[in-house]
Amino acid sequence: MTGLFRDRESTERAYNSLRARGYTDEEINVMMSDETRDKYWGEGTQGADTELGNKALEGTGAGAAIGGTLGAIIGGIAAIGTNLLIPGLGLVVWGPLAAALAGAGAGGLTGGLVGALIGWGIPEEHAKRYEAGIKEGGTVLGVTPRTPEDAEYFEKEWRGYRGEHIYR
C-alpha cells in the first residue's frame, strides 16, 4: 500500500498511524526529496524533534559520501538501518525499498525513481504520479499491510490525512 502526502502534518499523521499499529521502520517505506527533508525536518524546523524527523535526518552526513562506490556504500548504509540519500536523484529513501535498492547496487538506480518503484511492484501510472509528487515536495509512504483489516484502516486513515493516489 502506498500513498502520497503533500505536507509535513499529513505525512507525520500517516507515518504515526503505521507506528501506532506496531509497524517498524523496517516495514515502512519513506521516499522524499532531500529538499523536502530539509524543509520539513531539517535542523531548526518544527518537525526536527518528531520520530519521523529524527529518522529523516539519520545518516545525513553519510548520504553526502555516497558517490563512486554507490553500490557498496548503499549496501552498508541499508545494513545499519539508516536512510539513503541518492545523489543525482536528490532522493531520501528508507525501509524495505532502500534494502532492495542496496541489493540491486547502482544498477538498480539506472531507471531512476520510476524504475525503482516499478521494480518494487507499483504500477507505472502510480510510480509516475509518485515521482511527480516527490519532485513537487511530497512524500510517499508505503507498507505491506499484515492483514486486510490493516489495509482498510490505513486506506481510511490516509484519505483522512489528505493522502493522494493511495494504491492497495
N, CA, C and O atoms as a DFTB+ gen file, in Angstrom:
672 C
 N C O
     1  1       0.858      -1.156       0.000
     2  2       0.000       0.000       0.000
     3  2       0.908       1.224       0.000
     4  3       1.872       1.298       0.761
     5  1       0.589       2.171      -0.855
     6  2       1.373       3.401      -0.943
     7  2       0.442       4.599      -1.025
     8  3      -0.711       4.485      -1.440
     9  1       0.964       5.745      -0.623
    10  2       0.208       6.984      -0.720
    11  2       1.155       8.165      -0.740
    12  3       2.276       8.097      -0.236
    13  1       0.681       9.250      -1.331
    14  2       1.449      10.482      -1.453
    15  2       0.873      11.529      -0.505
    16  3      -0.341      11.716      -0.435
    17  1       1.755      12.205       0.218
    18  2       1.354      13.228       1.171
    19  2       2.092      14.514       0.829
    20  3       3.302      14.505       0.599
    21  1       1.353      15.621       0.798
    22  2       1.900      16.872       0.274
    23  2       2.455      17.833       1.318
    24  3       3.035      18.857       0.960
    25  1       2.288      17.522       2.602
    26  2       2.802      18.442       3.623
    27  2       3.298      17.656       4.821
    28  3       3.042      16.459       4.951
    29  1       4.012      18.354       5.697
    30  2       4.615      17.691       6.865
    31  2       3.554      17.104       7.785
    32  3       3.693      15.970       8.244
    33  1       2.496      17.861       8.060
    34  2       1.483      17.396       9.008
    35  2       0.809      16.103       8.535
    36  3       0.683      15.155       9.310
    37  1       0.380      16.059       7.287
    38  2      -0.300      14.850       6.804
    39  2       0.668      13.672       6.743
    40  3       0.279      12.536       7.010
    41  1       1.921      13.935       6.395
    42  2       2.925      12.867       6.357
    43  2       3.162      12.322       7.752
    44  3       3.199      11.108       7.950
    45  1       3.322      13.210       8.715
    46  2       3.537      12.788      10.107
    47  2       2.365      11.951      10.609
    48  3       2.562      10.915      11.245
    49  1       1.159      12.397      10.325
    50  2      -0.023      11.678      10.808
    51  2      -0.114      10.288      10.189
    52  3      -0.420       9.319      10.883
    53  1       0.150      10.186       8.886
    54  2       0.099       8.880       8.228
    55  2       1.197       7.960       8.760
    56  3       0.953       6.782       9.023
    57  1       2.395       8.497       8.914
    58  2       3.514       7.719       9.461
    59  2       3.174       7.237      10.877
    60  3       3.393       6.073      11.212
    61  1       2.642       8.135      11.697
    62  2       2.290       7.774      13.070
    63  2       1.180       6.732      13.111
    64  3       1.136       5.926      14.040
    65  1       0.271       6.728      12.116
    66  2      -0.777       5.702      12.085
    67  2      -0.158       4.319      11.875
    68  3      -0.639       3.328      12.424
    69  1       0.896       4.261      11.088
    70  2       1.604       2.993      10.878
    71  2       2.306       2.542      12.160
    72  3       2.212       1.381      12.558
    73  1       3.004       3.470      12.792
    74  2       3.744       3.141      14.016
    75  2       2.777       2.740      15.138
    76  3       3.080       1.840      15.921
    77  1       1.616       3.401      15.219
    78  2       0.645       3.098      16.270
    79  2       0.088       1.689      16.146
    80  3      -0.344       1.104      17.140
    81  1       0.093       1.140      14.941
    82  2      -0.391      -0.233      14.743
    83  2       0.747      -1.239      14.806
    84  3       0.570      -2.407      14.458
    85  1       1.907      -0.792      15.248
    86  2       3.011      -1.720      15.501
    87  2       3.964      -1.945      14.339
    88  3       4.818      -2.828      14.411
    89  1       3.839      -1.166      13.270
    90  2       4.754      -1.314      12.142
    91  2       6.074      -0.618      12.468
    92  3       6.095       0.453      13.074
    93  1       7.168      -1.244      12.055
    94  2       8.502      -0.729      12.356
    95  2       9.093      -0.039      11.130
    96  3       8.557      -0.139      10.026
    97  1      10.197       0.658      11.342
    98  2      10.872       1.317      10.224
    99  2      11.395       0.308       9.202
   100  3      11.626       0.664       8.047
   101  1      11.581      -0.930       9.613
   102  2      11.998      -1.968       8.677
   103  2      10.852      -2.402       7.761
   104  3      11.082      -3.091       6.767
   105  1       9.611      -2.000       8.093
   106  2       8.441      -2.345       7.292
   107  2       7.875      -1.153       6.526
   108  3       7.077      -1.328       5.606
   109  1       8.283       0.048       6.900
   110  2       7.716       1.267       6.329
   111  2       8.688       1.863       5.321
   112  3       9.843       2.137       5.647
   113  1       8.214       2.063       4.098
   114  2       8.997       2.756       3.078
   115  2       8.673       4.238       3.131
   116  3       7.506       4.621       3.213
   117  1       9.702       5.071       3.084
   118  2       9.532       6.510       3.030
   119  2      10.419       7.030       1.914
   120  3      11.606       6.710       1.853
   121  1       9.835       7.838       1.024
   122  2      10.581       8.428      -0.087
   123  2      10.236       9.910      -0.173
   124  3       9.064      10.284      -0.198
   125  1      11.263      10.743      -0.217
   126  2      11.083      12.186      -0.338
   127  2      12.341      12.756      -0.966
   128  3      13.377      12.093      -1.025
   129  1      12.242      13.985      -1.429
   130  2      13.444      14.640      -1.932
   131  2      14.258      15.128      -0.747
   132  3      13.725      15.323       0.346
   133  1      15.550      15.324      -0.967
   134  2      16.359      15.877       0.106
   135  2      15.915      17.298       0.436
   136  3      16.066      17.735       1.577
   137  1      15.373      18.027      -0.534
   138  2      14.845      19.371      -0.266
   139  2      13.640      19.315       0.665
   140  3      13.512      20.145       1.565
   141  1      12.757      18.343       0.454
   142  2      11.591      18.178       1.330
   143  2      12.045      17.833       2.740
   144  3      11.540      18.388       3.716
   145  1      12.997      16.918       2.845
   146  2      13.526      16.556       4.172
   147  2      14.029      17.805       4.890
   148  3      13.693      18.035       6.052
   149  1      14.824      18.599       4.207
   150  2      15.391      19.798       4.833
   151  2      14.312      20.820       5.192
   152  3      14.387      21.463       6.238
   153  1      13.311      20.968       4.325
   154  2      12.246      21.955       4.547
   155  2      11.396      21.613       5.772
   156  3      11.113      22.485       6.594
   157  1      10.990      20.348       5.894
   158  2      10.067      19.960       6.957
   159  2      10.728      19.381       8.202
   160  3      10.198      19.509       9.306
   161  1      11.895      18.738       8.025
   162  2      12.502      18.036       9.149
   163  2      13.949      18.453       9.410
   164  3      14.628      17.835      10.230
   165  1      14.421      19.472       8.739
   166  2      15.789      19.934       8.939
   167  2      15.960      20.600      10.299
   168  3      14.989      20.896      10.994
   169  1      17.217      20.826      10.657
   170  2      17.515      21.484      11.924
   171  2      16.797      22.818      12.012
   172  3      16.758      23.587      11.052
   173  1      16.225      23.079      13.189
   174  2      15.547      24.341      13.420
   175  2      14.103      24.381      12.961
   176  3      13.445      25.410      13.111
   177  1      13.580      23.267      12.394
   178  2      12.182      23.233      11.975
   179  2      11.341      22.576      13.060
   180  3      11.870      21.910      13.951
   181  1      10.016      22.769      12.979
   182  2       9.091      22.143      13.936
   183  2       9.191      20.619      13.898
   184  3       9.086      19.964      14.935
   185  1       9.390      20.062      12.722
   186  2       9.391      18.610      12.583
   187  2      10.666      17.931      13.008
   188  3      10.714      16.704      13.086
   189  1      11.716      18.708      13.290
   190  2      13.020      18.117      13.592
   191  2      12.988      17.239      14.841
   192  3      13.791      16.314      14.961
   193  1      12.074      17.513      15.772
   194  2      12.041      16.763      17.020
   195  2      11.000      15.652      17.043
   196  3      10.693      15.125      18.113
   197  1      10.453      15.286      15.898
   198  2       9.472      14.207      15.849
   199  2      10.166      12.899      15.498
   200  3      11.315      12.894      15.058
   201  1       9.461      11.795      15.696
   202  2      10.026      10.486      15.357
   203  2      10.385      10.428      13.871
   204  3      11.466       9.964      13.510
   205  1       9.479      10.898      13.014
   206  2       9.752      10.905      11.576
   207  2      10.898      11.855      11.253
   208  3      11.743      11.547      10.412
   209  1      10.930      13.008      11.916
   210  2      12.011      13.962      11.696
   211  2      13.362      13.400      12.068
   212  3      14.341      13.581      11.344
   213  1      13.416      12.714      13.203
   214  2      14.680      12.091      13.608
   215  2      15.133      11.053      12.602
   216  3      16.317      10.970      12.278
   217  1      14.194      10.260      12.108
   218  2      14.540       9.239      11.122
   219  2      14.969       9.896       9.808
   220  3      15.917       9.436       9.172
   221  1      14.292      10.955       9.401
   222  2      14.623      11.621       8.141
   223  2      16.028      12.198       8.162
   224  3      16.680      12.285       7.121
   225  1      16.498      12.593       9.337
   226  2      17.822      13.206       9.435
   227  2      18.939      12.203       9.699
   228  3      20.114      12.566       9.647
   229  1      18.588      10.929       9.984
   230  2      19.616       9.915      10.202
   231  2      20.527       9.826       9.005
   232  3      20.067       9.844       7.864
   233  1      21.794       9.732       9.251
   234  2      22.739       9.496       8.169
   235  2      22.897      10.653       7.211
   236  3      23.398      10.464       6.103
   237  1      22.481      11.855       7.605
   238  2      22.557      12.994       6.702
   239  2      23.975      13.189       6.197
   240  3      24.178      13.400       5.001
   241  1      24.952      13.124       7.076
   242  2      26.345      13.279       6.657
   243  2      26.806      12.127       5.792
   244  3      27.562      12.334       4.844
   245  1      26.364      10.910       6.098
   246  2      26.780       9.751       5.322
   247  2      26.248       9.817       3.905
   248  3      26.909       9.360       2.972
   249  1      25.052      10.384       3.730
   250  2      24.473      10.471       2.400
   251  2      25.342      11.250       1.445
   252  3      25.423      10.917       0.263
   253  1      25.991      12.280       1.941
   254  2      26.849      13.088       1.084
   255  2      28.054      12.303       0.612
   256  3      28.659      12.645      -0.404
   257  1      28.414      11.246       1.343
   258  2      29.594      10.472       0.993
   259  2      29.335       9.492      -0.135
   260  3      30.281       8.998      -0.748
   261  1      28.076       9.200      -0.421
   262  2      27.768       8.251      -1.481
   263  2      28.221       8.847      -2.804
   264  3      27.936      10.010      -3.090
   265  1      28.893       8.094      -3.578
   266  2      29.388       8.626      -4.847
   267  2      29.829       7.503      -5.742
   268  3      29.013       6.695      -6.184
   269  1      31.123       7.444      -6.017
   270  2      31.647       6.463      -6.953
   271  2      31.429       5.034      -6.521
   272  3      31.286       4.158      -7.373
   273  1      31.398       4.764      -5.232
   274  2      31.217       3.399      -4.754
   275  2      29.791       3.203      -4.270
   276  3      29.548       2.624      -3.211
   277  1      28.859       3.696      -5.064
   278  2      27.451       3.731      -4.701
   279  2      26.918       2.404      -4.174
   280  3      26.344       2.365      -3.086
   281  1      27.093       1.329      -4.912
   282  2      26.512       0.049      -4.512
   283  2      27.005      -0.408      -3.154
   284  3      26.212      -0.827      -2.310
   285  1      28.311      -0.331      -2.939
   286  2      28.885      -0.787      -1.676
   287  2      28.422       0.082      -0.519
   288  3      28.089      -0.434       0.548
   289  1      28.397       1.380      -0.713
   290  2      28.003       2.266       0.375
   291  2      26.519       2.129       0.667
   292  3      26.116       2.109       1.830
   293  1      25.693       2.032      -0.383
   294  2      24.254       1.834      -0.158
   295  2      24.020       0.553       0.638
   296  3      23.217       0.533       1.571
   297  1      24.724      -0.513       0.266
   298  2      24.573      -1.769       0.994
   299  2      24.924      -1.616       2.461
   300  3      24.216      -2.126       3.330
   301  1      26.023      -0.910       2.745
   302  2      26.437      -0.700       4.124
   303  2      25.459       0.146       4.894
   304  3      25.142      -0.162       6.044
   305  1      24.970       1.216       4.279
   306  2      24.013       2.091       4.956
   307  2      22.707       1.348       5.211
   308  3      22.131       1.456       6.293
   309  1      22.238       0.595       4.218
   310  2      20.988      -0.154       4.406
   311  2      21.141      -1.184       5.518
   312  3      20.203      -1.429       6.277
   313  1      22.312      -1.779       5.612
   314  2      22.530      -2.798       6.625
   315  2      22.465      -2.223       8.038
   316  3      22.050      -2.921       8.963
   317  1      22.866      -0.966       8.222
   318  2      22.816      -0.387       9.562
   319  2      21.494       0.319       9.831
   320  3      21.276       0.834      10.928
   321  1      20.610       0.347       8.834
   322  2      19.248       0.817       9.065
   323  2      19.036       2.308       8.963
   324  3      18.017       2.807       9.441
   325  1      19.936       3.026       8.371
   326  2      19.725       4.452       8.218
   327  2      19.087       4.722       6.865
   328  3      18.825       3.791       6.104
   329  1      18.837       5.985       6.564
   330  2      18.244       6.288       5.274
   331  2      19.327       6.488       4.228
   332  3      20.509       6.607       4.550
   333  1      18.912       6.523       2.991
   334  2      19.830       6.713       1.871
   335  2      19.544       8.036       1.198
   336  3      18.392       8.354       0.904
   337  1      20.579       8.802       0.954
   338  2      20.469       9.991       0.125
   339  2      21.115       9.608      -1.198
   340  3      22.320       9.365      -1.262
   341  1      20.316       9.556      -2.242
   342  2      20.801       9.068      -3.527
   343  2      21.162      10.253      -4.406
   344  3      20.285      10.999      -4.840
   345  1      22.470      10.430      -4.675
   346  2      22.897      11.568      -5.486
   347  2      22.382      11.432      -6.909
   348  3      22.125      10.328      -7.391
   349  1      22.241      12.550      -7.559
   350  2      21.722      12.542      -8.920
   351  2      20.209      12.562      -8.921
   352  3      19.593      13.251      -9.734
   353  1      19.605      11.808      -8.013
   354  2      18.155      11.806      -7.895
   355  2      17.698      12.778      -6.807
   356  3      16.542      13.200      -6.808
   357  1      18.597      13.143      -5.874
   358  2      18.210      14.022      -4.770
   359  2      17.112      13.404      -3.938
   360  3      16.201      14.099      -3.488
   361  1      17.192      12.105      -3.731
   362  2      16.119      11.333      -3.118
   363  2      16.586      10.750      -1.793
   364  3      17.702      10.240      -1.689
   365  1      15.727      10.827      -0.779
   366  2      15.971      10.205       0.510
   367  2      14.998       9.030       0.614
   368  3      13.792       9.198       0.439
   369  1      15.531       7.838       0.901
   370  2      14.716       6.620       0.945
   371  2      15.111       5.812       2.175
   372  3      16.291       5.718       2.511
   373  1      14.110       5.225       2.850
   374  2      14.419       4.203       3.845
   375  2      13.290       3.200       3.905
   376  3      12.192       3.439       3.404
   377  1      13.582       2.066       4.530
   378  2      12.638       0.965       4.610
   379  2      13.041      -0.156       3.675
   380  3      14.160      -0.155       3.162
   381  1      12.154      -1.115       3.442
   382  2      12.473      -2.249       2.582
   383  2      12.893      -1.838       1.171
   384  3      13.704      -2.521       0.545
   385  1      12.353      -0.735       0.668
   386  2      12.749      -0.281      -0.673
   387  2      14.224       0.071      -0.702
   388  3      14.905      -0.224      -1.684
   389  1      14.735       0.698       0.357
   390  2      16.157       1.029       0.421
   391  2      16.991      -0.244       0.402
   392  3      18.028      -0.300      -0.257
   393  1      16.536      -1.273       1.130
   394  2      17.263      -2.538       1.133
   395  2      17.242      -3.169      -0.253
   396  3      18.241      -3.745      -0.684
   397  1      16.117      -3.068      -0.958
   398  2      16.034      -3.613      -2.317
   399  2      16.981      -2.877      -3.251
   400  3      17.649      -3.496      -4.079
   401  1      17.039      -1.558      -3.120
   402  2      17.975      -0.786      -3.932
   403  2      19.406      -1.179      -3.599
   404  3      20.251      -1.269      -4.490
   405  1      19.681      -1.413      -2.312
   406  2      21.017      -1.816      -1.917
   407  2      21.375      -3.168      -2.527
   408  3      22.499      -3.375      -2.985
   409  1      20.419      -4.073      -2.527
   410  2      20.667      -5.390      -3.115
   411  2      20.932      -5.317      -4.605
   412  3      21.699      -6.111      -5.149
   413  1      20.289      -4.354      -5.267
   414  2      20.480      -4.196      -6.706
   415  2      21.750      -3.434      -7.025
   416  3      22.232      -3.469      -8.157
   417  1      22.309      -2.728      -6.009
   418  2      23.502      -1.917      -6.242
   419  2      23.176      -0.755      -7.148
   420  3      22.009      -0.409      -7.328
   421  1      24.183      -0.158      -7.711
   422  2      23.995       1.016      -8.556
   423  2      23.106       0.713      -9.750
   424  3      22.402       1.600     -10.233
   425  1      23.124      -0.515     -10.232
   426  2      22.301      -0.887     -11.382
   427  2      20.825      -0.722     -11.124
   428  3      20.051      -0.489     -12.052
   429  1      20.422      -0.842      -9.854
   430  2      19.021      -0.681      -9.505
   431  2      18.542       0.747      -9.633
   432  3      17.339       1.005      -9.621
   433  1      19.477       1.682      -9.755
   434  2      19.105       3.089      -9.820
   435  2      19.089       3.629     -11.241
   436  3      18.694       4.773     -11.465
   437  1      19.516       2.813     -12.206
   438  2      19.650       3.336     -13.563
   439  2      18.314       3.749     -14.149
   440  3      18.277       4.623     -15.015
   441  1      17.218       3.156     -13.710
   442  2      15.902       3.529     -14.214
   443  2      15.290       4.685     -13.457
   444  3      14.140       5.044     -13.706
   445  1      16.032       5.277     -12.538
   446  2      15.516       6.383     -11.755
   447  2      14.450       5.927     -10.778
   448  3      14.275       4.732     -10.539
   449  1      13.745       6.887     -10.223
   450  2      12.733       6.599      -9.219
   451  2      11.595       5.764      -9.785
   452  3      11.153       4.810      -9.144
   453  1      11.116       6.104     -10.968
   454  2      10.008       5.339     -11.552
   455  2      10.415       3.882     -11.718
   456  3       9.645       2.980     -11.386
   457  1      11.618       3.646     -12.228
   458  2      12.091       2.277     -12.398
   459  2      12.185       1.533     -11.082
   460  3      11.819       0.361     -11.002
   461  1      12.675       2.208     -10.046
   462  2      12.777       1.578      -8.736
   463  2      11.399       1.231      -8.181
   464  3      11.212       0.157      -7.609
   465  1      10.429       2.140      -8.348
   466  2       9.081       1.890      -7.851
   467  2       8.404       0.757      -8.610
   468  3       7.733      -0.083      -8.012
   469  1       8.581       0.736      -9.929
   470  2       8.011      -0.345     -10.729
   471  2       8.626      -1.676     -10.296
   472  3       7.931      -2.684     -10.164
   473  1       9.936      -1.657     -10.078
   474  2      10.615      -2.867      -9.614
   475  2      10.115      -3.337      -8.263
   476  3      10.201      -4.521      -7.940
   477  1       9.596      -2.420      -7.481
   478  2       9.061      -2.748      -6.167
   479  2       7.615      -3.228      -6.267
   480  3       7.022      -3.610      -5.258
   481  1       7.035      -3.214      -7.486
   482  2       5.690      -3.744      -7.692
   483  2       4.597      -2.693      -7.815
   484  3       3.412      -3.029      -7.824
   485  1       4.980      -1.436      -7.910
   486  2       3.991      -0.365      -8.049
   487  2       3.729      -0.152      -9.537
   488  3       4.682      -0.002     -10.302
   489  1       2.470      -0.135      -9.972
   490  2       2.166       0.077     -11.392
   491  2       2.778       1.385     -11.908
   492  3       2.906       2.363     -11.171
   493  1       3.147       1.375     -13.177
   494  2       3.835       2.516     -13.773
   495  2       3.075       3.825     -13.606
   496  3       3.679       4.854     -13.301
   497  1       1.751       3.802     -13.802
   498  2       0.997       5.053     -13.684
   499  2       1.096       5.646     -12.287
   500  3       1.194       6.864     -12.139
   501  1       1.072       4.800     -11.255
   502  2       1.221       5.279      -9.880
   503  2       2.653       5.741      -9.631
   504  3       2.881       6.757      -8.975
   505  1       3.611       4.988     -10.158
   506  2       5.019       5.354      -9.984
   507  2       5.289       6.739     -10.562
   508  3       6.007       7.533      -9.955
   509  1       4.725       7.031     -11.721
   510  2       4.916       8.347     -12.336
   511  2       4.267       9.447     -11.503
   512  3       4.819      10.540     -11.374
   513  1       3.092       9.159     -10.935
   514  2       2.428      10.144     -10.066
   515  2       3.257      10.398      -8.809
   516  3       3.400      11.538      -8.366
   517  1       3.800       9.323      -8.245
   518  2       4.617       9.465      -7.046
   519  2       5.890      10.249      -7.349
   520  3       6.295      11.106      -6.563
   521  1       6.516       9.960      -8.479
   522  2       7.719      10.687      -8.849
   523  2       7.418      12.185      -8.981
   524  3       8.163      13.020      -8.468
   525  1       6.328      12.516      -9.668
   526  2       5.942      13.920      -9.824
   527  2       5.651      14.550      -8.465
   528  3       6.061      15.680      -8.200
   529  1       4.950      13.827      -7.615
   530  2       4.625      14.340      -6.283
   531  2       5.863      14.589      -5.447
   532  3       5.931      15.586      -4.728
   533  1       6.842      13.703      -5.526
   534  2       8.090      13.888      -4.787
   535  2       8.835      15.102      -5.319
   536  3       9.375      15.893      -4.545
   537  1       8.866      15.249      -6.637
   538  2       9.536      16.415      -7.231
   539  2       8.858      17.715      -6.827
   540  3       9.502      18.763      -6.783
   541  1       7.545      17.655      -6.526
   542  2       6.785      18.838      -6.111
   543  2       6.813      19.040      -4.595
   544  3       6.112      19.908      -4.076
   545  1       7.609      18.255      -3.887
   546  2       7.755      18.430      -2.447
   547  2       6.961      17.474      -1.592
   548  3       6.904      17.646      -0.375
   549  1       6.347      16.469      -2.190
   550  2       5.577      15.494      -1.426
   551  2       6.440      14.359      -0.900
   552  3       7.621      14.244      -1.227
   553  1       5.824      13.529      -0.082
   554  2       6.465      12.353       0.492
   555  2       5.585      11.149       0.202
   556  3       4.365      11.212       0.354
   557  1       6.204      10.056      -0.216
   558  2       5.483       8.812      -0.457
   559  2       5.773       7.863       0.701
   560  3       6.927       7.620       1.052
   561  1       4.698       7.334       1.285
   562  2       4.809       6.296       2.307
   563  2       4.297       4.998       1.717
   564  3       3.362       4.993       0.917
   565  1       4.912       3.903       2.116
   566  2       4.465       2.601       1.664
   567  2       4.644       1.558       2.743
   568  3       5.542       1.658       3.579
   569  1       3.794       0.571       2.719
   570  2       3.857      -0.519       3.682
   571  2       3.131      -1.720       3.087
   572  3       2.221      -1.562       2.273
   573  1       3.529      -2.899       3.491
   574  2       2.773      -4.103       3.150
   575  2       1.913      -4.424       4.368
   576  3       2.428      -4.909       5.375
   577  1       0.594      -4.157       4.289
   578  2      -0.268      -4.415       5.447
   579  2      -0.228      -5.893       5.838
   580  3      -0.182      -6.773       4.979
   581  1      -0.245      -6.145       7.123
   582  2      -0.192      -7.521       7.627
   583  2      -1.526      -8.235       7.456
   584  3      -1.572      -9.453       7.286
   585  1      -2.615      -7.463       7.503
   586  2      -3.949      -8.057       7.419
   587  2      -4.832      -7.187       6.527
   588  3      -4.533      -6.011       6.319
   589  1      -5.923      -7.759       5.998
   590  2      -6.879      -6.938       5.246
   591  2      -7.463      -5.806       6.102
   592  3      -7.760      -4.725       5.595
   593  1      -7.623      -6.069       7.404
   594  2      -8.152      -5.043       8.304
   595  2      -7.188      -3.868       8.399
   596  3      -7.612      -2.713       8.413
   597  1      -5.881      -4.162       8.464
   598  2      -4.895      -3.085       8.491
   599  2      -4.958      -2.282       7.193
   600  3      -4.887      -1.053       7.218
   601  1      -5.090      -2.967       6.072
   602  2      -5.157      -2.269       4.781
   603  2      -6.355      -1.317       4.747
   604  3      -6.231      -0.169       4.322
   605  1      -7.499      -1.796       5.193
   606  2      -8.684      -0.942       5.225
   607  2      -8.488       0.236       6.170
   608  3      -8.842       1.370       5.848
   609  1      -7.924      -0.043       7.328
   610  2      -7.683       1.007       8.313
   611  2      -6.764       2.087       7.740
   612  3      -7.072       3.275       7.830
   613  1      -5.636       1.677       7.151
   614  2      -4.682       2.658       6.618
   615  2      -5.283       3.441       5.455
   616  3      -5.071       4.649       5.346
   617  1      -6.025       2.767       4.591
   618  2      -6.625       3.489       3.474
   619  2      -7.564       4.583       3.987
   620  3      -7.526       5.715       3.505
   621  1      -8.393       4.246       4.949
   622  2      -9.324       5.230       5.508
   623  2      -8.569       6.353       6.216
   624  3      -8.860       7.531       6.005
   625  1      -7.606       5.987       7.050
   626  2      -6.829       6.996       7.785
   627  2      -6.088       7.922       6.822
   628  3      -6.142       9.143       6.966
   629  1      -5.400       7.342       5.846
   630  2      -4.595       8.138       4.926
   631  2      -5.454       9.097       4.115
   632  3      -5.045      10.229       3.854
   633  1      -6.646       8.651       3.714
   634  2      -7.540       9.567       2.996
   635  2      -7.937      10.730       3.903
   636  3      -8.042      11.870       3.449
   637  1      -8.154      10.440       5.176
   638  2      -8.471      11.478       6.143
   639  2      -7.318      12.440       6.392
   640  3      -7.524      13.565       6.848
   641  1      -6.117      11.994       6.093
   642  2      -4.917      12.834       6.255
   643  2      -4.507      13.484       4.940
   644  3      -3.359      13.897       4.778
   645  1      -5.442      13.573       4.005
   646  2      -5.213      14.194       2.697
   647  2      -4.227      13.402       1.832
   648  3      -3.538      13.975       0.988
   649  1      -4.165      12.095       2.044
   650  2      -3.323      11.250       1.199
   651  2      -3.877      11.207      -0.212
   652  3      -5.091      11.218      -0.416
   653  1      -2.976      11.157      -1.184
   654  2      -3.363      11.125      -2.596
   655  2      -2.823       9.852      -3.247
   656  3      -1.838       9.269      -2.795
   657  1      -3.488       9.448      -4.306
   658  2      -3.037       8.309      -5.122
   659  2      -2.731       7.096      -4.244
   660  3      -1.689       6.457      -4.388
   661  1      -3.645       6.797      -3.344
   662  2      -3.463       5.651      -2.465
   663  2      -3.664       4.389      -3.290
   664  3      -4.704       4.190      -3.917
   665  1      -2.651       3.554      -3.273
   666  2      -2.661       2.332      -4.062
   667  2      -2.569       1.142      -3.121
   668  3      -1.675       1.060      -2.278
   669  1      -3.524       0.211      -3.283
   670  2      -3.568      -1.006      -2.455
   671  2      -3.279      -2.215      -3.296
   672  3      -3.270      -3.335      -2.785
